[in-house]
Amino acid sequence: MLYSIISNIVDLFIVGVIIYFLLNLIKGTRAVQLIKGLVLIFIASVVSQLLNLNTVHWFLQSVLTMLIVALPIVFHPELRRALEQLGRGGFLNKQLVQKWSVKDINDIIMAADELAENKIGALIVFEKKVGLRTYIETGTKIDAKISKELIKNLFYKSAPLHDGAVIVGEGKIKAAGCLLNLSNKPSINPKLGTRHRAAIGITEESDALVIVVSEESGVISLAQDGELIRYLDKSKLREILFKQFIPRKTNDFFS
C-alpha cells in the first residue's frame, strides 16, 4: 500500500516536471495559442459526451486527432529546440566548453563598439557547446585569428560579406556571410529588423550567444536563449561576455 502511494506521488511529480518544461519551452511562441485552442476543444468534447451529444462529440474527437497528428509538422522548430536543449543539458553532451582568451573577447567588444559608433550593422555569433557547422557552411570559411580590424573589415558596407553573420569559436573567426534562420516569436518588437530576428532565431535553436549592432541606431544588443538584451554599452557588454567565457579568477583580475 505504501509502495503504491509513493509510486503514484513520484509518477505525478515526473508528469508535473514534464508539463512545466513544456510550458517553459512554448512560452512566448506561436504554440501558446494552439494549446489554448486544444484545451477548449477538449473541454467541449468532454461536455458533449456528458450531454450525450454524440455527433458533436465525434466531430470534436476527430478534430483533436487531426490536430495532434499535425503538431509535429507545424511545430517542427519548437520540437527540435526541445530536443537540442535536452541534448546540451548535461549528461548527453560530451563536448568540452570552449576556452576564450581575454584578448579575443576584448577585440570583439572593441570591434562591436566602433561599428556601433559608425552605425555599421553587425551580427557576431559565439559558438559554444552546440556546433554551428550547418550555419558555417552557408557562408564563407575564414579560419583566421580573431582581431578587431578583421571583424570591422568584414562588416563594412562595401565588404562582400557584410550582410551575413560572422561566427566565432575556438579562438578564431570561423566564417563570415553566414545565413541564419529568423525567429517567428510573436513577442518580438516589430520595429526590430532582420539582424535582430536572426540573432534571436539562432539562440532559440542552439546555445549560441550573439552580438547585434543596429545599422539604423547604432544600438548594441545581445541575444541568448531566445531573448534579447538591448542598449548595451561597452562596459556592460564586457561584463556579460567575461562572465560567460572567461574563468572567474581571470575575470576578477581584469575587472
N, C-alpha and C positions, 0 to 999 in steps of 0.2 A: 504493500500500500504506500509506504513512504517512498519507495523507489519510483513508483508511478507518479507521485506528486512532484518529486524532484525532476523527473524526466519531462513532465509537462511544463514546468517552470522554465527549464533550460530550452525546451522547444519554442516556447513563446518568446523568450529572450532573443534567441537567434533570429526568429522571424522579425521581431521588432528592430533589431540591428540592421537587417537587410532592407526593411522598409525605410528606415532612417537614411541609409546610404543612398537608396534610390531617390528619395525626396531631395537630398542634397545635390545629387547628380543632375536632376532635371530643373532645379531652382534657377529661374531666370532664362529658361529656354522655351521654345515653342511647344515642348511636350506637356507643359503645365495645363494649358487649355484643353488638350486632348484627354488628359487624365480626368479633369473635371467632367468632361462630356461622358467618359466611360462610366464614372461613378453615378452620374444622373441616369444613364440608360440602365445600369444595373439595378438601381433603386426602383425605377419604373417597372423593370422586369419582375422584381420580387412582388411589388404591389399588384401588378396584373395577375400574377399567379394566385395571390391570396384572394383576389376578387373573382377568380375563375374566368378571366378574360383570355381565353385560350388562344385566339387568333393574334391578339396584341402581344401576348407572352411569346408565342412562336416567332413573330416578327422581330421583337426586341432581342431574343436569343440569337437569331440569325445575324442581326446587325452586329452584336457583340462578337460573334465568332469571326465574322469578316474583318472587323477592326483588329482583333487580336492577331489574326494571320498577317494583316498588313503592317503591323507595328514594326517588325524587324526591317522592313523595306523602307518605310517612311522615316524611321528614326535610326537609320544606319550610323550616322555620325555620333549620336549620343551613345549608342551601344558600343561602338569602337572606343570611344573615350572612356567608358566604364571599364572595359577590359584592359586598356592601357594603364589606367590608374591602379587596377589590381596588380598588374604585372610589375609596376615600378614601386609597389608598396612595401617591398622588403624582401621576403623570402624567395620570390620568383626572379628577382633582379640580381644577377651576379656581376654586373658591371661595376667598376670602381668609379668613385666620384672623380671627376677631372680636377687636376690641380692647375691653379691660375697664379701667375706672378703679379706682384704689386704693380710693376711697370706696365704689364699688359692691360690691367684694369684702368690704370691712370691714363694710358694712351687712348683707350676707348672713350673714357669720360671727357678728356680734353677735346677729342675729335667731335663728339656729340655737342659739347658746349660751343665750340667755334662754328659748327654747322648751324646751330640754333641762332647764334648772333647774326649770321648772314642769311637767315631764313632759307636754308637749303634743306629740303626734305631728306630724311634718312630712316632706315629700318635696319637695326642691328640685332641679330638673333644669337643668343648664347646657347650653345648646345650643352646639355647636362647629361643625365643618365640615359635618357631615351635618344637613340641615334636619329639623325635627321637626313640620312642618306637620300631618301625619296625626294626631299626638297633640294638638296645639294645638286642632284642630277638634273634639275630643271634650270640651273644657272650655269655659270662658267667657273670651273675649278681654278682656284688661285694658289692654295697651299703655300702661302707666304707668311713670314713672321708678322705679328701684329705691330702696327705702327700708326701713330696719329696721322701722319702725312698720307699714307696709303689709303686709310679709311676715308679721309676727306676727299682725296682724288677720285675714289670710286663713286662718290655721291654728287660731285659737281655736275651741274646741269648739262654740260657739254660731253660728259663721260657716257660711253655707250651702255654702261650697266647701272646707271643711276636710278632707274625706275624700280629695280627689284630689291630684294633683301640681301644683306651681307650676313653670312653665317660664320661665326667664330667658335672655335673649340680646340682643345688640346694645344693651346699656346700658339695658334695660328689662325689666319683668315682662310677658311676652307673654300668658300665660294662666294661669288657676287652675282647680282642679277637674278636671284632665285625667286620663283613664284610660290606664293603661299595661299592656302585656302582662306577665304573670307568667312568671318563669323556671321551667323544668322541670328544672334541673340537679339530679341526684340527690345531689350532694355538699353541697348547702345544708343548714345546720343546721336540723333540723325544728322547733326552738324559735323560729326566726325567723318573723315574721308576713308579712302581705300586702305591707306597705310595702317591706320588705327584698327580697322576691321581685320586686316591681315595679321596684325600683331596679336590681337585677341584670339583669332582663329587658330594660330599655331600653338598658343598656350592652352587652348582647350583640348588639343589633340596630343600634346606632349608636355614634358616638364620644363620646356624651354623658357627662358626669360628674354624679353625683347625691349630694346630702347627704340622709341619712336620720336622723331623730330618733325614737327609740323612745318610744312613748306609755307603755309599761309600766315601763321602767327609766330613761328619760331619756338613754340612751347615744347618742352621735353616731357615725354610721358614714359611710363614703364608698365609693361603688360606681364602678368604672371597668373597662372591658374584661371585663365578666362576673365580676369579683372584688370582694369586699367587705372593706374595712379597718374594723375596729371599735374602739371605746373611744378615740376621738379627743378630745383637749381643744382648747380654743380656739387655743392657740399652734401645735399640730401641724396643725390644720385650716388655719390661716392659712399655714403653711409650704408645705403641699401646693398650696393654691389659688394662692398668689403664684407658685409655680414653674410652674404651669400657664398662668396668664393674664396675669401682669404681666411686662413686659420686665425682663431681668436687672439692668440698671443701677438701675431704679426699685426693684426687689426688694431690692437690696443697700442702697439708701438708707434704706428703711423697716425693715430687719431690725435 
